[in-house]
Amino acid sequence: MPAKKPTWNQKLHDNKGLPKVEKITAAMSKRWGTGTVVIPAPIEVDEAMRQVPSGKLVTINEIRAALARKHNATIGCPLTTGIFAWIAAHAAEERRQQGYADVTPYWRTLKTGGFLNEKYPGGAEKQRQHLEQEGHVVARKGKRFIVQNYEEALMNL
């Protein structure tokens, strides 16, 4: 019998030995500069996303910066932070389907530049609906969606 695939919430709570801070290697330094990078635990990304109240927004870059400060690192890993935000979003939707009301408001976490995340549950369209219900104005920019004047609603973590 094949192994049962883990749920989104199981993925969210599986820290796989994270967080850890590593020295930025020579190969990575061209892209990221010098210093250290924190590879966060998935639950840390979820906890940052949970802090964003209705009417406010955060971008992946703000979450990365907050995690870097928390762990005294130069930067937060862009790849894992993005992946873990995606896992947190799916875990939140999984919990909502199980009847929980208090779920991580993942729709308030935007991509760099204020863009909506088409990889969240329901795609950018569902994220747009959530954001518009909270009073944000979402516009189409090419093939993507962006929150207009998103900078005004950004919060510091």
DSSP file (Angstrom, degrees, kcal/mol; ACC not computed):
  #  RESIDUE AA STRUCTURE BP1 BP2  ACC     N-H-->O    O-->H-N    N-H-->O    O-->H-N    TCO  KAPPA ALPHA  PHI   PSI    X-CA   Y-CA   Z-CA
    1    1 A M              0   0    0      0, 0.0     3,-0.1     0, 0.0     0, 0.0   0.000 360.0 360.0 360.0 130.5    0.0    0.0    0.0
    2    2 A P        -     0   0    0      0, 0.0     3,-0.1     0, 0.0     2,-0.0  -0.297 360.0 -95.3 -67.4 151.2    1.5    3.4   -1.0
    3    3 A A        -     0   0    0      1,-0.1     2,-0.3     3,-0.0     0, 0.0  -0.365  44.5-105.6 -64.5 142.6    2.4    5.8    1.8
    4    4 A K        -     0   0    0      1,-0.1    -1,-0.1    -3,-0.1     3,-0.1  -0.524  35.2-114.6 -72.7 133.3   -0.3    8.4    2.5
    5    5 A K        -     0   0    0     -2,-0.3    -1,-0.1     1,-0.1     2,-0.0  -0.455  36.2-109.0 -67.8 135.0    0.5   11.8    1.2
    6    6 A P        -     0   0    0      0, 0.0    -1,-0.1     0, 0.0     2,-0.0  -0.322  31.5-116.3 -66.1 148.3    1.0   14.4    4.1
    7    7 A T     >  -     0   0    0      1,-0.1     4,-2.1    -3,-0.1     5,-0.2  -0.300  28.0-105.9 -73.7 166.9   -1.7   17.0    4.5
    8    8 A W  H  > S+     0   0    0      1,-0.2     4,-2.3     2,-0.2    83,-0.3   0.898 123.1  52.3 -60.5 -39.9   -0.9   20.7    4.1
    9    9 A N  H  > S+     0   0    0      1,-0.2     4,-1.6     2,-0.2    -1,-0.2   0.853 106.9  51.8 -68.3 -33.0   -1.0   21.1    7.9
   10   10 A Q  H  4 S+     0   0    0      2,-0.2     4,-0.5     1,-0.2    -1,-0.2   0.908 110.7  48.8 -65.6 -40.5    1.4   18.3    8.4
   11   11 A K  H >< S+     0   0    0     -4,-2.1     3,-0.9     1,-0.2    -2,-0.2   0.896 108.8  54.1 -63.1 -39.9    3.8   19.9    5.9
   12   12 A L  H 3< S+     0   0    0     -4,-2.3    31,-0.4     1,-0.2    -1,-0.2   0.862 112.7  42.2 -62.8 -36.7    3.4   23.2    7.7
   13   13 A H  T 3< S+     0   0    0     -4,-1.6     2,-1.0    -5,-0.1    -1,-0.2   0.388  89.6  96.4 -95.0   3.5    4.4   21.7   11.0
   14   14 A D    <   -     0   0    0     -3,-0.9    -1,-0.1    -4,-0.5    -4,-0.0  -0.804  49.9-179.0 -94.1 100.6    7.3   19.5    9.6
   15   15 A N    >   -     0   0    0     -2,-1.0     3,-2.8    26,-0.1    -1,-0.2   0.623  19.1-152.0 -81.0 -11.0   10.3   21.7   10.3
   16   16 A K  T 3  S-     0   0    0      1,-0.3    -1,-0.1    25,-0.1    -2,-0.1   0.825  74.4 -49.5  45.8  39.4   12.9   19.4    8.8
   17   17 A G  T 3  S+     0   0    0      1,-0.3    -1,-0.3     2,-0.0    24,-0.1   0.584 103.8 172.3  79.6   9.2   15.6   20.7   11.1
   18   18 A L    <   +     0   0    0     -3,-2.8    -1,-0.3    22,-0.1     2,-0.1  -0.651  36.5  60.7 -97.5 157.5   14.8   24.3   10.3
   19   19 A P        +     0   0    0      0, 0.0     2,-0.3     0, 0.0    19,-0.0   0.468  66.5 157.2 -80.3 158.9   15.3   27.2   10.9
   20   20 A K  E     -A   39   0A   0     19,-1.7    19,-3.1    -2,-0.1     2,-0.5  -0.991  33.5-140.7-148.2 148.0   19.0   27.4   10.2
   21   21 A V  E     -A   38   0A   0     -2,-0.3     2,-0.3    17,-0.2    17,-0.2  -0.916  25.3-178.5-109.0 129.1   21.4   30.2    9.4
   22   22 A E  E     -A   37   0A   0     15,-2.7    15,-2.9    -2,-0.5     2,-0.2  -0.914  32.4-102.5-128.0 153.8   24.1   29.5    6.8
   23   23 A K  E     -A   36   0A   0     -2,-0.3     2,-0.5    13,-0.2    13,-0.3  -0.518  42.6-111.0 -70.1 137.5   26.9   31.5    5.4
   24   24 A I        -     0   0    0     11,-3.0    11,-0.3    -2,-0.2    -1,-0.1  -0.607  39.4-133.6 -70.9 121.5   26.2   32.8    1.9
   25   25 A T     >  -     0   0    0     -2,-0.5     4,-1.9     1,-0.1     3,-0.1  -0.214  20.1-104.7 -74.7 166.3   28.5   30.8   -0.4
   26   26 A A  H  > S+     0   0    0      1,-0.2     4,-0.7     2,-0.2     7,-0.1   0.886 122.2  53.1 -57.6 -40.3   30.6   32.4   -3.2
   27   27 A A  H  4 S+     0   0    0      1,-0.2     3,-0.5     2,-0.2     4,-0.3   0.890 113.5  42.2 -64.2 -39.2   28.1   31.0   -5.8
   28   28 A M  H >> S+     0   0    0      1,-0.2     4,-2.8     2,-0.1     3,-1.0   0.732  97.5  77.3 -78.9 -21.8   25.2   32.6   -4.0
   29   29 A S  H 3X S+     0   0    0     -4,-1.9     4,-2.0     1,-0.3    -1,-0.2   0.766  83.2  64.1 -65.7 -25.7   27.0   35.9   -3.3
   30   30 A K  H 3< S+     0   0    0     -4,-0.7    -1,-0.3    -3,-0.5    -2,-0.1   0.885 117.5  28.6 -60.9 -36.9   26.6   37.2   -6.9
   31   31 A R  H <4 S+     0   0    0     -3,-1.0    -2,-0.2    -4,-0.3    -1,-0.2   0.854 136.5  24.9 -90.7 -40.6   22.8   37.2   -6.3
   32   32 A W  H  < S-     0   0    0     -4,-2.8    -3,-0.2     1,-0.3    -2,-0.2   0.496  95.5-130.6-109.5  -6.7   22.5   37.8   -2.6
   33   33 A G     <  -     0   0    0     -4,-2.0    -1,-0.3    -5,-0.3     2,-0.2  -0.488  45.6 -46.4  84.0-162.1   25.7   39.6   -1.5
   34   34 A T  S    S+     0   0    0     -2,-0.1     2,-0.4    -4,-0.1    -9,-0.1  -0.638  91.6  53.6-108.1 166.3   27.7   38.5    1.4
   35   35 A G  S    S-     0   0    0    -11,-0.3   -11,-3.0    -2,-0.2     2,-0.3  -0.932  87.8 -35.2 120.2-139.2   26.8   37.5    5.0
   36   36 A T  E     -A   23   0A   0     -2,-0.4    39,-2.0   -13,-0.3    38,-0.7  -0.894  39.5-150.5-128.7 155.9   24.3   34.9    6.2
   37   37 A V  E     -Ab  22  75A   0    -15,-2.9   -15,-2.7    -2,-0.3     2,-0.5  -0.985  12.1-141.9-125.0 134.7   21.0   33.6    5.0
   38   38 A V  E     -Ab  21  76A   0     37,-2.4    39,-2.6    -2,-0.4   -17,-0.2  -0.848   3.8-158.0 -95.6 130.3   18.2   32.2    7.3
   39   39 A I  E     -A   20   0A   0    -19,-3.1   -19,-1.7    -2,-0.5    37,-0.0  -0.920  27.8-147.5-101.3 104.8   16.3   29.2    6.0
   40   40 A P        -     0   0    0      0, 0.0   -22,-0.1     0, 0.0    44,-0.0  -0.171  12.3-108.2 -74.7 165.3   13.1   29.6    8.1
   41   41 A A    >>  -     0   0    0      1,-0.1     4,-1.3   -23,-0.1     3,-1.0  -0.670  32.9-116.5 -82.4 148.1   10.9   26.8    9.4
   42   42 A P  H 3> S+     0   0    0      0, 0.0     4,-2.0     0, 0.0     3,-0.4   0.885 114.6  56.4 -53.6 -41.1    7.5   26.7    7.6
   43   43 A I  H 3> S+     0   0    0    -31,-0.4     4,-2.6     1,-0.2     5,-0.1   0.800 100.5  59.0 -65.6 -27.9    5.6   27.5   10.8
   44   44 A E  H <> S+     0   0    0     -3,-1.0     4,-1.9     2,-0.2    -1,-0.2   0.892 105.9  47.9 -66.7 -38.8    7.7   30.7   11.2
   45   45 A V  H  X S+     0   0    0     -4,-1.3     4,-2.3    -3,-0.4    -2,-0.2   0.922 112.3  49.8 -66.0 -43.5    6.5   32.0    7.8
   46   46 A D  H  X S+     0   0    0     -4,-2.0     4,-2.2     1,-0.2    -2,-0.2   0.915 108.5  52.9 -59.7 -44.2    2.9   31.1    8.8
   47   47 A E  H  X S+     0   0    0     -4,-2.6     4,-0.7     1,-0.2    -1,-0.2   0.884 109.4  48.8 -61.5 -38.8    3.3   33.0   12.1
   48   48 A A  H >< S+     0   0    0     -4,-1.9     3,-0.8     1,-0.2     4,-0.3   0.919 111.0  50.0 -65.5 -43.2    4.5   36.1   10.3
   49   49 A M  H >< S+     0   0    0     -4,-2.3     3,-1.2     1,-0.2    -2,-0.2   0.846 104.6  59.3 -63.8 -34.2    1.5   35.9    7.9
   50   50 A R  H 3< S+     0   0    0     -4,-2.2    -1,-0.2     1,-0.2    -2,-0.2   0.734  93.5  67.2 -66.5 -23.0   -0.9   35.5   10.9
   51   51 A Q  T << S+     0   0    0     -3,-0.8    -1,-0.2    -4,-0.7    -2,-0.2   0.601  75.3 100.0 -74.9 -11.0    0.2   38.9   12.3
   52   52 A V    <   -     0   0    0     -3,-1.2    56,-0.1    -4,-0.3     3,-0.1  -0.671  64.0-152.3 -85.9 111.8   -1.3   40.8    9.4
   53   53 A P    >   -     0   0    0      0, 0.0     3,-2.1     0, 0.0    -2,-0.1  -0.305  34.5 -73.9 -79.6 165.8   -4.7   42.3   10.5
   54   54 A S  T 3  S+     0   0    0      1,-0.3     3,-0.1    -2,-0.0    77,-0.0  -0.293 121.9  27.6 -55.3 137.5   -7.6   43.1    8.2
   55   55 A G  T 3  S+     0   0    0      1,-0.3    -1,-0.3    -3,-0.1     2,-0.2   0.204 107.3  92.4  92.2 -15.4   -6.9   46.2    6.1
   56   56 A K    <   -     0   0    0     -3,-2.1    -1,-0.3    99,-0.0     2,-0.3  -0.690  55.6-161.7-109.4 163.9   -3.1   45.7    6.2
   57   57 A L  B     -c  154   0B   0     96,-2.4    98,-2.1    -2,-0.2     2,-0.3  -0.911   6.3-167.2-138.5 163.7   -0.8   43.9    3.8
   58   58 A V  E     -d  109   0C   0     50,-2.2    52,-3.3    -2,-0.3     2,-0.3  -0.977  13.5-140.3-146.3 153.3    2.7   42.4    3.8
   59   59 A T  E  >  -d  110   0C   0     -2,-0.3     4,-1.9    50,-0.2     3,-0.4  -0.759  31.2-109.1-109.4 163.7    5.0   41.2    1.0
   60   60 A I  H  > S+     0   0    0     50,-1.8     4,-2.7    -2,-0.3     5,-0.2   0.874 120.3  58.6 -55.4 -37.6    7.2   38.1    1.0
   61   61 A N  H  > S+     0   0    0      1,-0.2     4,-2.3     2,-0.2    -1,-0.2   0.883 103.6  50.2 -64.2 -37.3   10.2   40.6    1.2
   62   62 A E  H  > S+     0   0    0     -3,-0.4     4,-2.4     2,-0.2    -1,-0.2   0.903 111.5  49.0 -65.6 -39.5    8.9   42.1    4.4
   63   63 A I  H  X S+     0   0    0     -4,-1.9     4,-2.5     2,-0.2    -2,-0.2   0.927 110.8  50.4 -63.9 -43.8    8.5   38.5    5.9
   64   64 A R  H  X S+     0   0    0     -4,-2.7     4,-2.3     1,-0.2    -2,-0.2   0.914 111.1  48.7 -59.1 -43.6   12.0   37.7    4.7
   65   65 A A  H  X S+     0   0    0     -4,-2.3     4,-2.3     2,-0.2    -1,-0.2   0.906 111.1  49.7 -64.8 -41.5   13.4   40.8    6.4
   66   66 A A  H  X S+     0   0    0     -4,-2.4     4,-2.4     1,-0.2    -1,-0.2   0.901 111.9  48.0 -64.4 -40.8   11.6   40.1    9.6
   67   67 A L  H  X S+     0   0    0     -4,-2.5     4,-1.8     2,-0.2    -1,-0.2   0.882 109.5  53.0 -67.8 -37.3   12.9   36.5    9.7
   68   68 A A  H  <>S+     0   0    0     -4,-2.3     5,-2.9    -5,-0.2     4,-0.3   0.930 111.3  46.5 -62.1 -44.8   16.4   37.7    9.0
   69   69 A R  H ><5S+     0   0    0     -4,-2.3     3,-1.3     1,-0.2    -2,-0.2   0.930 109.9  54.0 -62.0 -44.7   16.2   40.2   11.9
   70   70 A K  H 3<5S+     0   0    0     -4,-2.4    -1,-0.2     1,-0.3    -2,-0.2   0.859 118.2  34.9 -57.4 -37.5   14.8   37.4   14.2
   71   71 A H  T 3<5S-     0   0    0     -4,-1.8    -1,-0.3    -5,-0.1    -2,-0.2   0.239 109.4-117.1-104.8  12.2   17.7   35.1   13.4
   72   72 A N  T < 5 +     0   0    0     -3,-1.3     2,-0.3    -4,-0.3    -3,-0.2   0.890  67.7 142.9  52.3  43.2   20.4   37.8   13.1
   73   73 A A      < -     0   0    0     -5,-2.9    -1,-0.2    -6,-0.2   -36,-0.2  -0.724  61.5-124.5-108.6 161.5   21.0   36.9    9.5
   74   74 A T  S    S-     0   0    0    -38,-0.7     2,-0.3    -2,-0.3   -37,-0.2   0.921  89.8  -0.9 -69.7 -44.9   21.8   39.2    6.6
   75   75 A I  E     -b   37   0A   0    -39,-2.0   -37,-2.4    -7,-0.1     2,-0.4  -0.934  67.2-117.8-140.6 163.5   18.8   38.0    4.5
   76   76 A G  E     -b   38   0A   0     -2,-0.3   -37,-0.2   -39,-0.2   -12,-0.1  -0.859  47.9 -98.2 -98.3 141.0   15.9   35.6    4.6
   77   77 A C     >  -     0   0    0    -39,-2.6     4,-1.8    -2,-0.4     5,-0.2  -0.399  29.0-156.1 -62.8 120.4   15.9   32.9    1.9
   78   78 A P  H  > S+     0   0    0      0, 0.0     4,-1.8     0, 0.0     5,-0.2   0.889  88.0  49.5 -65.9 -38.7   13.7   34.0   -1.0
   79   79 A L  H  > S+     0   0    0      2,-0.2     4,-2.3     1,-0.2     5,-0.2   0.968 115.6  38.3 -67.9 -54.1   13.0   30.5   -2.3
   80   80 A T  H  > S+     0   0    0      1,-0.2     4,-2.9     2,-0.2     5,-0.2   0.871 113.9  55.7 -69.1 -34.9   12.0   28.7    0.9
   81   81 A T  H  X S+     0   0    0     -4,-1.8     4,-1.9     2,-0.2    -1,-0.2   0.930 110.9  45.6 -62.2 -43.3   10.1   31.7    2.3
   82   82 A G  H  X S+     0   0    0     -4,-1.8     4,-1.8    -5,-0.2    -2,-0.2   0.915 113.9  48.1 -63.9 -43.9    8.0   31.8   -0.9
   83   83 A I  H  X S+     0   0    0     -4,-2.3     4,-2.2     1,-0.2    -2,-0.2   0.917 112.0  49.4 -63.1 -43.0    7.4   28.0   -0.8
   84   84 A F  H  X S+     0   0    0     -4,-2.9     4,-2.5     1,-0.2    -1,-0.2   0.819 107.5  54.1 -70.9 -29.0    6.5   28.1    2.9
   85   85 A A  H  X S+     0   0    0     -4,-1.9     4,-2.2    -5,-0.2    -1,-0.2   0.892 109.0  50.2 -65.5 -39.0    4.0   30.9    2.3
   86   86 A W  H  X S+     0   0    0     -4,-1.8     4,-2.1     2,-0.2    -2,-0.2   0.909 111.4  47.2 -64.1 -43.9    2.4   28.7   -0.4
   87   87 A I  H  X S+     0   0    0     -4,-2.2     4,-2.6     2,-0.2    -2,-0.2   0.919 111.2  51.8 -63.6 -43.4    2.2   25.8    2.1
   88   88 A A  H  X S+     0   0    0     -4,-2.5     4,-2.3     1,-0.2    -2,-0.2   0.891 108.9  51.3 -60.4 -40.1    0.8   28.1    4.8
   89   89 A A  H  X S+     0   0    0     -4,-2.2     4,-2.1     2,-0.2    -1,-0.2   0.929 112.8  44.2 -63.3 -46.0   -1.9   29.3    2.3
   90   90 A H  H  X S+     0   0    0     -4,-2.1     4,-2.3     2,-0.2    -2,-0.2   0.868 112.4  52.6 -68.7 -35.7   -2.9   25.8    1.4
   91   91 A A  H  X S+     0   0    0     -4,-2.6     4,-2.3   -83,-0.3    -1,-0.2   0.900 109.0  50.8 -64.7 -39.9   -2.9   24.7    5.1
   92   92 A A  H  X S+     0   0    0     -4,-2.3     4,-2.3     2,-0.2    -2,-0.2   0.922 111.5  46.7 -62.9 -44.2   -5.2   27.6    6.0
   93   93 A E  H  X S+     0   0    0     -4,-2.1     4,-2.1     2,-0.2    -1,-0.2   0.877 110.3  53.5 -66.8 -37.1   -7.6   26.6    3.2
   94   94 A E  H  X S+     0   0    0     -4,-2.3     4,-1.0     2,-0.2    -1,-0.2   0.917 110.2  47.5 -61.1 -44.1   -7.4   23.0    4.4
   95   95 A R  H  <>S+     0   0    0     -4,-2.3     5,-2.3     1,-0.2     3,-0.4   0.891 108.9  53.9 -65.2 -39.7   -8.3   24.2    7.9
   96   96 A R  H ><5S+     0   0    0     -4,-2.3     3,-1.7     1,-0.2    -1,-0.2   0.912 106.9  51.7 -61.0 -41.5  -11.2   26.3    6.6
   97   97 A Q  H 3<5S+     0   0    0     -4,-2.1    -1,-0.2     1,-0.3    -2,-0.2   0.748 104.4  58.0 -67.2 -22.8  -12.6   23.3    4.8
   98   98 A Q  T 3<5S-     0   0    0     -4,-1.0    -1,-0.3    -3,-0.4    -2,-0.2   0.435 128.5 -98.5 -85.7   0.4  -12.4   21.4    8.1
   99   99 A G  T < 5S+     0   0    0     -3,-1.7     2,-0.3     1,-0.3    -3,-0.2   0.480  75.9 141.3 100.6   2.9  -14.7   24.0    9.7
  100  100 A Y      < -     0   0    0     -5,-2.3    -1,-0.3     1,-0.1     3,-0.1  -0.610  30.8-170.2 -79.5 137.4  -12.1   26.2   11.4
  101  101 A A  S    S+     0   0    0     -2,-0.3     2,-1.6     1,-0.2    -1,-0.1   0.801  72.6  72.7 -93.1 -35.5  -12.8   30.0   11.2
  102  102 A D        +     0   0    0     -7,-0.1     2,-0.3     3,-0.0    -1,-0.2  -0.611  68.6 149.6 -86.5  85.7   -9.5   31.2   12.6
  103  103 A V        -     0   0    0     -2,-1.6   -11,-0.1    -3,-0.1   -10,-0.0  -0.791  57.4 -84.1-115.6 160.2   -7.2   30.5    9.7
  104  104 A T        -     0   0    0     -2,-0.3     2,-2.3   -16,-0.2     3,-0.2  -0.432  39.1-130.2 -60.5 125.7   -4.0   32.3    8.5
  105  105 A P    >   +     0   0    0      0, 0.0     3,-2.0     0, 0.0     4,-0.2  -0.423  41.5 165.0 -79.7  69.1   -5.1   35.3    6.3
  106  106 A Y  G >   +     0   0    0     -2,-2.3     3,-2.2     1,-0.3   -17,-0.1   0.754  61.7  73.5 -60.1 -27.3   -2.7   34.3    3.5
  107  107 A W  G 3  S+     0   0    0      1,-0.3    -1,-0.3    -3,-0.2    24,-0.1   0.673  87.7  64.0 -64.4 -15.7   -4.5   36.6    1.0
  108  108 A R  G <  S+     0   0    0     -3,-2.0   -50,-2.2   -59,-0.1     2,-0.7   0.502  84.5  87.7 -85.0  -4.5   -2.9   39.6    2.8
  109  109 A T  E <   -d   58   0C   0     -3,-2.2     8,-0.2   -52,-0.2   -50,-0.2  -0.867  65.0-171.1 -98.9 116.9    0.6   38.4    1.8
  110  110 A L  E     -d   59   0C   0    -52,-3.3   -50,-1.8    -2,-0.7     6,-0.2  -0.585  23.3-109.5-103.8 163.6    1.6   39.7   -1.6
  111  111 A K    >   -     0   0    0      4,-3.1     3,-1.7   -52,-0.2     4,-0.4  -0.368  61.2 -64.1 -78.5 170.0    4.4   39.0   -3.9
  112  112 A T  G >  S+     0   0    0      1,-0.3     3,-0.6     2,-0.2    -1,-0.2  -0.275 126.4  26.8 -53.9 137.9    7.1   41.7   -4.5
  113  113 A G  G 3  S-     0   0    0      1,-0.2    -1,-0.3    -3,-0.1    37,-0.1   0.520 130.1 -74.4  84.4   5.3    5.7   44.8   -6.1
  114  114 A G  G <  S+     0   0    0     -3,-1.7    33,-2.3     1,-0.3    -1,-0.2   0.611  85.6 151.9  84.7  11.9    2.2   44.3   -4.7
  115  115 A F  B <   -E  146   0D   0     -3,-0.6    -4,-3.1    -4,-0.4    -1,-0.3  -0.479  46.1-115.8 -79.3 148.2    1.2   41.5   -7.0
  116  116 A L        -     0   0    0     29,-2.3     2,-0.8    -6,-0.2    29,-0.2  -0.439  28.5-114.8 -76.4 156.0   -1.3   38.8   -6.1
  117  117 A N    >   -     0   0    0     -8,-0.2     3,-1.6     1,-0.1    10,-0.1  -0.829  21.2-167.8-100.7 107.2    0.0   35.2   -5.9
  118  118 A E  T 3  S+     0   0    0     -2,-0.8     6,-0.1     1,-0.3    -1,-0.1   0.610  85.0  65.3 -68.7 -11.0   -1.6   33.0   -8.5
  119  119 A K  T 3  S+     0   0    0      4,-0.1    -1,-0.3     3,-0.1     3,-0.1   0.511  79.2 101.3 -90.2  -4.7   -0.3   29.9   -6.7
  120  120 A Y  S X  S-     0   0    0     -3,-1.6     3,-2.6     1,-0.2     6,-0.1  -0.352  96.0 -71.7 -71.2 160.7   -2.5   30.5   -3.6
  121  121 A P  T 3  S+     0   0    0      0, 0.0    -1,-0.2     0, 0.0    -2,-0.1  -0.300 125.5  13.9 -55.4 131.1   -5.7   28.4   -3.3
  122  122 A G  T 3> S-     0   0    0      4,-0.1     4,-1.2    -3,-0.1     3,-0.3   0.452 114.6-112.1  81.2  -0.3   -8.2   29.6   -5.8
  123  123 A G  H <>  -     0   0    0     -3,-2.6     4,-1.7     1,-0.2     3,-0.3  -0.092  57.1 -41.8  69.9-170.3   -5.6   31.5   -7.7
  124  124 A A  H  > S+     0   0    0      1,-0.2     4,-2.7     2,-0.2    -1,-0.2   0.804 134.1  63.5 -63.7 -30.1   -5.2   35.3   -7.9
  125  125 A E  H  > S+     0   0    0     -3,-0.3     4,-2.0     2,-0.2    -1,-0.2   0.925 105.0  44.0 -62.0 -45.3   -9.0   35.6   -8.5
  126  126 A K  H  X S+     0   0    0     -4,-1.2     4,-2.1    -3,-0.3    -1,-0.2   0.900 113.8  50.5 -66.8 -40.8   -9.8   34.2   -5.0
  127  127 A Q  H  X S+     0   0    0     -4,-1.7     4,-2.5     1,-0.2    -2,-0.2   0.908 108.6  53.4 -62.8 -41.0   -7.1   36.3   -3.4
  128  128 A R  H  X S+     0   0    0     -4,-2.7     4,-2.7     1,-0.2     5,-0.2   0.914 107.2  51.2 -59.0 -44.6   -8.6   39.4   -5.2
  129  129 A Q  H  X S+     0   0    0     -4,-2.0     4,-2.0     2,-0.2    -1,-0.2   0.933 110.9  47.7 -59.8 -47.4  -12.0   38.6   -3.8
  130  130 A H  H  X S+     0   0    0     -4,-2.1     4,-1.0     1,-0.2    -1,-0.2   0.935 114.1  46.9 -58.1 -47.8  -10.7   38.4   -0.2
  131  131 A L  H  <>S+     0   0    0     -4,-2.5     5,-2.3     1,-0.2     3,-0.5   0.891 110.9  50.5 -66.1 -40.7   -8.7   41.6   -0.6
  132  132 A E  H ><5S+     0   0    0     -4,-2.7     3,-1.5     1,-0.2    -1,-0.2   0.858 105.0  58.0 -66.8 -33.8  -11.6   43.6   -2.1
  133  133 A Q  H 3<5S+     0   0    0     -4,-2.0    -1,-0.2     1,-0.3    -2,-0.2   0.796 106.2  50.9 -62.7 -27.2  -13.9   42.4    0.8
  134  134 A E  T 3<5S-     0   0    0     -4,-1.0    -1,-0.3    -3,-0.5    -2,-0.2   0.326 129.0 -97.2 -94.4   7.0  -11.3   44.1    3.1
  135  135 A G  T < 5S+     0   0    0     -3,-1.5    -3,-0.2     1,-0.3     2,-0.2   0.477  77.2 136.2  98.0   2.5  -11.4   47.3    1.2
  136  136 A H      < -     0   0    0     -5,-2.3     2,-0.6    -6,-0.1    -1,-0.3  -0.529  50.8-130.4 -82.1 151.5   -8.4   47.0   -1.1
  137  137 A V        -     0   0    0     11,-0.4    11,-2.9    -2,-0.2     2,-0.5  -0.912  23.4-166.4-103.4 121.6   -8.5   48.0   -4.8
  138  138 A V  E     -F  147   0D   0     -2,-0.6     2,-0.3     9,-0.2     9,-0.2  -0.920   6.5-175.5-112.1 131.5   -7.1   45.4   -7.1
  139  139 A A  E     -F  146   0D   0      7,-2.8     7,-2.7    -2,-0.5     2,-0.4  -0.877  28.2-111.1-124.2 155.8   -6.4   46.1  -10.7
  140  140 A R  E     -F  145   0D   0     -2,-0.3     2,-0.4     5,-0.2     5,-0.3  -0.710  27.0-174.1 -84.2 134.8   -5.2   44.1  -13.6
  141  141 A K  E >   -F  144   0D   0      3,-3.6     3,-1.8    -2,-0.4     2,-0.4  -0.884  65.7 -52.6-130.0  99.1   -1.7   44.8  -14.8
  142  142 A G  T 3  S-     0   0    0     -2,-0.4    -2,-0.0     1,-0.3     0, 0.0  -0.589 121.3 -22.4  68.2-125.1   -1.0   42.8  -18.0
  143  143 A K  T 3  S+     0   0    0     -2,-0.4    -1,-0.3    -3,-0.1     2,-0.2   0.460 129.7  72.6 -93.9  -1.9   -1.9   39.2  -17.1
  144  144 A R  E <  S- F   0 141D   0     -3,-1.8    -3,-3.6   -20,-0.0     2,-0.4  -0.613  74.8-123.1-112.3 168.5   -1.4   39.7  -13.4
  145  145 A F  E     - F   0 140D   0     -5,-0.3   -29,-2.3    -2,-0.2     2,-0.3  -0.876  24.5-173.4-110.4 145.8   -3.3   41.4  -10.6
  146  146 A I  E     -EF 115 139D   0     -7,-2.7    -7,-2.8    -2,-0.4     2,-0.6  -0.988  28.0-119.8-137.2 145.3   -1.8   44.1   -8.3
  147  147 A V  E >   - F   0 138D   0    -33,-2.3     3,-1.3    -2,-0.3    -9,-0.2  -0.773  37.2-125.1 -83.8 120.9   -3.1   45.9   -5.2
  148  148 A Q  T 3  S-     0   0    0    -11,-2.9   -11,-0.4    -2,-0.6   -34,-0.0  -0.433  89.0   0.0 -67.5 138.7   -3.3   49.6   -6.0
  149  149 A N  T >  S+     0   0    0     -2,-0.1     3,-1.5     1,-0.1     4,-0.5   0.817  81.3 159.2  52.8  35.2   -1.4   51.8   -3.6
  150  150 A Y  G X>  +     0   0    0     -3,-1.3     3,-1.5     1,-0.3     4,-0.6   0.803  61.6  70.4 -58.5 -29.1   -0.4   48.6   -1.6
  151  151 A E  G >4 S+     0   0    0      1,-0.3     3,-0.8     2,-0.2    -1,-0.3   0.844  91.0  60.1 -58.3 -33.4    2.5   50.5    0.0
  152  152 A E  G <4 S+     0   0    0     -3,-1.5    -1,-0.3     1,-0.2    -2,-0.2   0.752 108.7  43.2 -66.6 -23.9    0.1   52.5    2.0
  153  153 A A  G <4 S+     0   0    0     -3,-1.5   -96,-2.4    -4,-0.5    -1,-0.2   0.437  85.7 120.6-101.7  -1.4   -1.3   49.4    3.6
  154  154 A L  B <<  -c   57   0B   0     -3,-0.8     2,-0.3    -4,-0.6   -96,-0.2  -0.357  47.4-155.9 -66.0 141.7    2.0   47.6    4.3
  155  155 A M        -     0   0    0    -98,-2.1     2,-0.4    -2,-0.0    -2,-0.1  -0.858  16.0-118.1-115.0 154.7    2.8   46.8    7.9
  156  156 A N              0   0    0     -2,-0.3   -93,-0.0     1,-0.1   -98,-0.0  -0.768 360.0 360.0 -88.7 133.1    6.1   46.3    9.6
  157  157 A L              0   0    0     -2,-0.4    -1,-0.1   -95,-0.2   -99,-0.0   0.406 360.0 360.0 -94.8 360.0    6.6   42.9   11.1
